[in-house]
Amino acid sequence: MLLRYVLSFLKPHAEKQELQNNGTMAAAFTRNDSIHNLWRSHRHSIGAPNNLRNQLPNQLQLPKSYSRFPQSVFPRAKKLKISASSIISSSRKSYSSKFALFGWYLRMVKSKPIVTKSVTSALIYTAADLSSQTIVGESTEGCDLVRTLRMAGYGMLILGPSLHFWFNFVSRVFPKRDLLSTFKKIALGQTVYGPAMTVIFFSVNAALQGESGSEIVARLKRDLIPTMIDGVMYWPVCDFFTFKFIPVHLQPLVSNSFSYMWTIYMTHMANLEKVGTACFQVGNCK
């Protein structure tokens, strides 16, 4: 009886304790489920933009042109790189071709000096005469090709060979390149070579135009002194540079280069109207 009374007294307390334990466990399970659900919802919320982005229709997606580095930039950069490399290669080819042409000219000067210098003089006189006719505008019917051929023939047959022999002669007489030797060469050129070639140039050109001896003399008396005065103002500076700094075998080339402007003036003077002997005798020539 006593045992039954004790069990009947302890049974409600045990059931109550069991109910409390079950409630605690249920609450724990409920809390764990809520935490798990919260984690799953948070994880899905993080991955939602990617899912939403994949689910968006194509017309709602941003175009590629709005990206920071569009793909069209890279083909353009590639094209620019190709164009720059092509420009560099073409410039290298042009420079190499120019150096090859200059090297060929130097070889021709050494192997065939007289022919090379004569052809160079003929080309320069041709270009100078065409420039003179264009600048002055002396003919209304276009360029006078006969006159141009006269100038080219003078450069080919007379001036080119004479320049070769003259510069070689001066270099043998005055082999040094100091200031004194340079000024001696300049003085010799202005007193001997320059006047002689001017007389020959005017005389040959006048003879090829059909002028008589008296007309040629009259032309020389009219044009020789003014031409020599102008030459004294032009050639000493050119000759100083040529004799001082240029090797002997290249001096005719440099002299011809300087003579381009001078030849424009000379071809104009050589093709002035011929002087009448009557007007020269009375001293009223213009």
C-alpha positions as CSV (number, residue, x, y, z in Angstrom):
1,M,0.0,0.0,0.0
2,L,2.8,2.3,0.9
3,L,4.6,1.5,-2.4
4,R,1.4,2.2,-4.4
5,Y,0.9,5.5,-2.6
6,V,4.5,6.6,-3.4
7,L,4.2,5.6,-7.1
8,S,0.9,7.4,-7.4
9,F,2.5,10.5,-5.9
10,L,5.6,10.4,-8.2
11,K,3.8,9.6,-11.4
12,P,2.3,13.1,-12.0
13,H,5.7,14.7,-11.4
14,A,7.4,12.3,-13.9
15,E,4.8,13.0,-16.5
16,K,5.1,16.7,-15.9
17,Q,8.9,16.5,-16.2
18,E,8.6,14.4,-19.4
19,L,6.2,17.0,-20.9
20,Q,8.7,19.7,-20.1
21,N,11.6,17.8,-21.6
22,N,9.5,17.1,-24.7
23,G,8.6,20.7,-25.0
24,T,12.2,21.8,-24.7
25,M,13.3,19.3,-27.4
26,A,10.4,20.4,-29.6
27,A,11.4,24.0,-29.1
28,A,15.0,23.1,-29.9
29,F,13.9,21.3,-33.1
30,T,11.7,24.2,-34.0
31,R,14.6,26.7,-33.5
32,N,17.0,24.5,-35.5
33,D,14.4,24.3,-38.3
34,S,14.0,28.1,-38.3
35,I,17.7,28.6,-38.4
36,H,18.0,26.1,-41.3
37,N,15.2,27.8,-43.1
38,L,16.8,31.2,-42.5
39,W,20.1,30.0,-44.0
40,R,18.4,28.4,-47.0
41,S,16.5,31.6,-47.6
42,H,19.6,33.7,-47.2
43,R,21.5,31.5,-49.6
44,H,18.8,31.6,-52.2
45,S,18.6,35.4,-51.7
46,I,22.4,35.6,-52.5
47,G,22.1,33.5,-55.6
48,A,18.9,35.2,-56.7
49,P,20.4,37.9,-58.9
50,N,22.2,35.3,-61.0
51,N,19.1,33.2,-61.3
52,L,17.1,36.3,-62.1
53,R,19.7,37.4,-64.6
54,N,19.5,34.1,-66.3
55,Q,15.7,34.2,-66.3
56,L,15.5,37.7,-67.8
57,P,14.5,37.9,-71.4
58,N,17.1,38.8,-74.0
59,Q,15.6,42.2,-74.7
60,L,15.9,43.3,-71.0
61,Q,19.6,42.4,-70.8
62,L,22.2,45.2,-71.1
63,P,23.8,45.3,-74.6
64,K,27.5,44.5,-74.9
65,S,28.3,48.0,-76.1
66,Y,27.6,49.3,-72.6
67,S,30.4,47.3,-71.1
68,R,33.5,49.2,-69.9
69,F,35.8,47.6,-72.4
70,P,33.7,46.7,-75.5
71,Q,35.0,44.0,-77.7
72,S,35.0,46.4,-80.7
73,V,38.0,48.2,-79.1
74,F,40.2,45.2,-79.4
75,P,39.8,44.7,-83.2
76,R,40.4,48.5,-83.7
77,A,43.5,48.3,-81.6
78,K,44.7,45.3,-83.6
79,K,44.0,47.2,-86.8
80,L,45.9,50.2,-85.5
81,K,48.8,48.0,-84.6
82,I,48.9,46.4,-88.0
83,S,48.7,49.8,-89.7
84,A,51.5,51.2,-87.5
85,S,53.7,48.2,-88.4
86,S,52.9,48.6,-92.1
87,I,53.8,52.3,-91.9
88,I,57.1,51.5,-90.2
89,S,57.9,48.8,-92.7
90,S,57.1,51.1,-95.7
91,S,59.2,53.9,-94.2
92,R,62.1,51.5,-93.7
93,K,61.7,50.4,-97.3
94,S,61.7,54.0,-98.6
95,Y,64.8,54.8,-96.5
96,S,66.6,51.7,-97.7
97,S,65.7,52.5,-101.3
98,K,67.0,56.0,-101.0
99,F,70.3,54.8,-99.4
100,A,70.5,52.2,-102.2
101,L,70.1,54.9,-104.8
102,F,72.7,57.1,-103.2
103,G,75.1,54.2,-102.9
104,W,74.6,53.4,-106.5
105,Y,75.3,57.0,-107.4
106,L,78.6,57.0,-105.4
107,R,79.6,53.8,-107.2
108,M,78.9,55.4,-110.5
109,V,80.9,58.5,-109.6
110,K,83.9,56.4,-108.8
111,S,83.6,54.0,-111.7
112,K,82.5,56.4,-114.4
113,P,83.0,59.9,-113.0
114,I,82.8,62.0,-116.2
115,V,79.7,60.4,-117.6
116,T,77.9,60.5,-114.2
117,K,78.8,64.1,-113.6
118,S,77.8,65.0,-117.2
119,V,74.4,63.4,-116.8
120,T,73.9,65.1,-113.5
121,S,74.6,68.5,-114.9
122,A,72.3,67.8,-117.9
123,L,69.4,66.9,-115.5
124,I,70.0,69.9,-113.3
125,Y,70.1,72.3,-116.3
126,T,66.9,70.7,-117.7
127,A,65.0,71.2,-114.4
128,A,66.4,74.7,-114.0
129,D,65.4,75.8,-117.4
130,L,61.9,74.4,-117.0
131,S,61.6,76.2,-113.7
132,S,62.8,79.4,-115.3
133,Q,60.2,79.2,-118.0
134,T,57.5,78.5,-115.5
135,I,58.5,81.3,-113.1
136,V,59.1,84.0,-115.7
137,G,56.3,82.9,-118.1
138,E,58.2,84.0,-121.1
139,S,56.2,81.9,-123.6
140,T,52.4,81.9,-123.9
141,E,52.5,78.7,-126.0
142,G,53.9,76.5,-123.2
143,C,57.5,75.3,-122.6
144,D,60.1,75.9,-125.2
145,L,61.5,72.4,-125.5
146,V,64.2,73.5,-128.0
147,R,65.6,75.9,-125.4
148,T,65.5,73.2,-122.8
149,L,67.4,70.8,-125.0
150,R,70.1,73.5,-125.5
151,M,70.5,73.9,-121.8
152,A,70.6,70.1,-121.3
153,G,73.2,69.8,-124.0
154,Y,75.4,72.5,-122.5
155,G,75.2,70.7,-119.1
156,M,76.0,67.3,-120.7
157,L,78.8,68.2,-123.1
158,I,80.5,71.3,-121.5
159,L,79.7,72.0,-117.9
160,G,79.7,68.4,-116.5
161,P,83.2,67.4,-117.9
162,S,84.6,70.9,-117.1
163,L,83.5,70.6,-113.4
164,H,85.2,67.2,-113.1
165,F,88.5,68.5,-114.4
166,W,88.3,71.8,-112.6
167,F,87.7,70.4,-109.1
168,N,90.5,67.8,-109.6
169,F,92.9,70.5,-110.7
170,V,92.0,72.8,-107.7
171,S,92.4,69.9,-105.3
172,R,95.9,69.1,-106.7
173,V,97.0,72.8,-106.6
174,F,95.6,73.3,-103.0
175,P,95.3,69.9,-101.4
176,K,94.6,71.2,-97.9
177,R,91.2,72.2,-96.5
178,D,92.3,74.9,-94.1
179,L,90.8,78.4,-94.4
180,L,93.7,79.9,-96.4
181,S,93.5,77.1,-99.0
182,T,89.7,77.4,-99.1
183,F,89.9,81.1,-99.8
184,K,92.5,80.6,-102.5
185,K,90.2,78.1,-104.2
186,I,87.3,80.5,-104.0
187,A,89.4,83.3,-105.5
188,L,90.7,81.1,-108.3
189,G,87.1,80.1,-109.2
190,Q,85.8,83.6,-109.2
191,T,88.6,85.0,-111.3
192,V,89.3,82.1,-113.8
193,Y,86.6,79.4,-113.9
194,G,83.5,81.5,-113.3
195,P,84.2,84.2,-116.0
196,A,85.4,81.6,-118.5
197,M,82.3,79.4,-118.2
198,T,80.0,82.4,-118.3
199,V,81.5,83.6,-121.6
200,I,81.2,80.0,-123.0
201,F,77.6,79.7,-121.8
202,F,76.4,82.9,-123.4
203,S,78.4,82.4,-126.6
204,V,77.3,78.8,-127.2
205,N,73.7,79.5,-126.4
206,A,73.7,82.6,-128.7
207,A,75.3,80.6,-131.5
208,L,72.8,77.8,-131.2
209,Q,70.0,80.5,-131.5
210,G,71.6,81.6,-134.8
211,E,73.2,84.8,-133.7
212,S,76.2,86.2,-135.6
213,G,79.6,86.9,-134.2
214,S,78.9,90.6,-133.7
215,E,75.6,89.9,-132.0
216,I,77.4,87.5,-129.7
217,V,79.9,90.1,-128.8
218,A,77.2,92.7,-128.2
219,R,75.4,90.2,-125.9
220,L,78.6,89.6,-123.9
221,K,79.1,93.3,-123.5
222,R,75.6,93.8,-122.3
223,D,75.2,90.7,-120.0
224,L,78.6,89.5,-118.9
225,I,79.5,92.2,-116.3
226,P,76.1,92.2,-114.6
227,T,76.1,88.4,-114.5
228,M,79.6,88.3,-113.0
229,I,78.6,90.8,-110.3
230,D,75.6,88.7,-109.3
231,G,77.9,85.6,-109.3
232,V,80.3,87.3,-106.8
233,M,77.4,87.8,-104.5
234,Y,76.2,84.2,-104.8
235,W,79.0,81.7,-105.4
236,P,81.6,82.5,-102.7
237,V,79.4,81.1,-99.9
238,C,78.6,78.0,-101.9
239,D,82.2,77.5,-102.9
240,F,83.3,77.8,-99.3
241,F,81.0,75.1,-98.2
242,T,82.0,72.9,-101.1
243,F,85.7,73.2,-100.8
244,K,85.8,73.1,-97.0
245,F,83.5,70.2,-96.2
246,I,82.9,68.1,-99.3
247,P,85.2,65.4,-100.7
248,V,86.7,66.0,-104.1
249,H,84.7,63.3,-106.0
250,L,81.4,64.7,-104.6
251,Q,82.2,68.4,-105.2
252,P,80.7,68.5,-108.7
253,L,77.4,67.1,-107.3
254,V,77.3,69.7,-104.6
255,S,78.2,72.5,-107.0
256,N,75.5,71.4,-109.4
257,S,73.0,71.4,-106.5
258,F,74.0,75.0,-105.7
259,S,73.8,75.9,-109.3
260,Y,70.2,75.0,-109.6
261,M,69.0,78.4,-108.5
262,W,71.9,80.1,-110.3
263,T,71.0,78.2,-113.5
264,I,67.4,79.5,-113.4
265,Y,68.9,83.0,-113.5
266,M,71.5,82.1,-116.1
267,T,69.0,80.5,-118.5
268,H,66.8,83.6,-118.2
269,M,69.8,85.9,-119.0
270,A,71.0,83.6,-121.9
271,N,67.6,83.7,-123.6
272,L,67.1,87.5,-123.5
273,E,66.4,89.2,-126.8
274,K,69.6,89.5,-128.9
275,V,71.3,92.8,-129.0
276,G,71.2,94.7,-132.3
277,T,74.6,96.0,-133.4
278,A,73.2,99.3,-134.5
279,C,71.7,100.1,-131.1
280,F,74.9,98.9,-129.4
281,Q,77.0,101.2,-131.5
282,V,74.9,104.2,-130.5
283,G,74.8,103.1,-126.8
284,N,71.1,102.8,-126.6
285,C,70.7,99.1,-125.9
286,K,68.2,97.8,-123.3
